[in-house]
């Protein structure tokens, strides 16, 4: 699945356009490598997102297309 779509489905970032912009600005990394919006994310990958003054590091547990709001946090594990 594309990283921008995954960030939106997991509700880490509310809108896909915002997730796309974060990738284009170089604030999203998969396994330590800076990514583009179309780069693929797989189960087991470690994703780091920089939000201005803070950052978030997660491990991808599941990849699903249709996710309820209550189940969104089950897609990843917060590392830091």
C-alpha positions as CSV (number, residue, x, y, z in Angstrom):
1,X,0.0,0.0,0.0
2,X,1.2,3.5,-0.7
3,X,2.6,5.3,2.4
4,X,0.3,8.3,2.0
5,X,-2.8,6.1,1.9
6,X,-1.5,4.1,4.9
7,X,-1.0,7.2,7.0
8,X,-4.6,8.3,6.2
9,X,-6.1,4.8,6.8
10,X,-4.4,4.4,10.1
11,X,-5.5,7.9,11.0
12,X,-2.0,9.1,11.9
13,X,-2.6,11.9,9.5
14,X,-6.3,13.0,8.9
15,X,-6.2,13.6,5.2
16,X,-4.4,11.9,2.4
17,X,-3.4,15.2,0.8
18,X,-1.7,16.3,4.1
19,X,0.1,12.9,4.2
20,X,1.2,13.4,0.6
21,X,2.6,16.8,1.4
22,X,4.5,15.5,4.5
23,X,6.1,12.9,2.2
24,X,7.0,15.5,-0.4
25,X,8.6,17.7,2.3
26,X,10.8,14.9,3.4
27,X,9.2,14.4,6.8
28,X,8.3,10.7,6.4
29,X,10.8,7.8,6.6
30,X,10.4,4.0,6.2
31,X,13.2,2.0,7.8
32,X,15.4,5.1,7.9
33,X,15.0,6.0,4.2
34,X,13.2,9.2,3.2
35,X,10.1,8.3,1.0
36,X,7.9,9.7,-1.6
37,X,4.0,9.5,-1.4
38,X,3.9,6.5,-3.8
39,X,6.4,4.4,-2.0
40,X,5.1,1.1,-0.7
41,X,4.8,0.2,3.0
42,X,4.8,-3.4,4.2
43,X,4.0,-5.2,7.4
44,X,7.0,-5.0,9.8
45,X,8.3,-1.7,8.4
46,X,9.3,1.0,10.9
47,X,7.8,4.4,9.9
48,X,9.0,7.7,11.3
49,X,7.0,11.0,10.8
50,X,8.3,14.4,11.8
51,X,5.6,16.8,12.9
52,X,7.3,20.2,13.2
53,X,8.5,20.1,16.9
54,X,7.7,16.4,17.6
55,X,8.1,13.1,15.9
56,X,6.4,9.7,15.9
57,X,7.9,6.3,15.3
58,X,5.6,3.3,14.6
59,X,5.9,-0.3,13.5
60,X,3.4,-1.4,10.8
61,X,1.3,-4.4,12.1
62,X,-1.4,-4.6,9.5
63,X,-2.3,-3.1,6.2
64,X,-6.1,-2.8,5.4
65,X,-8.0,-0.8,2.9
66,X,-11.2,-0.4,4.9
67,X,-10.7,0.5,8.5
68,X,-13.1,1.7,11.1
69,X,-12.1,4.6,13.3
70,X,-12.1,2.3,16.4
71,X,-9.8,-0.2,14.7
72,X,-7.3,2.3,13.2
73,X,-4.8,2.0,16.1
74,X,-4.6,-1.7,15.6
75,X,-2.8,-1.2,12.3
76,X,0.4,0.0,14.1
77,X,2.4,-0.1,17.3
78,X,3.9,3.1,18.7
79,X,7.6,2.8,19.3
80,X,8.6,6.2,20.7
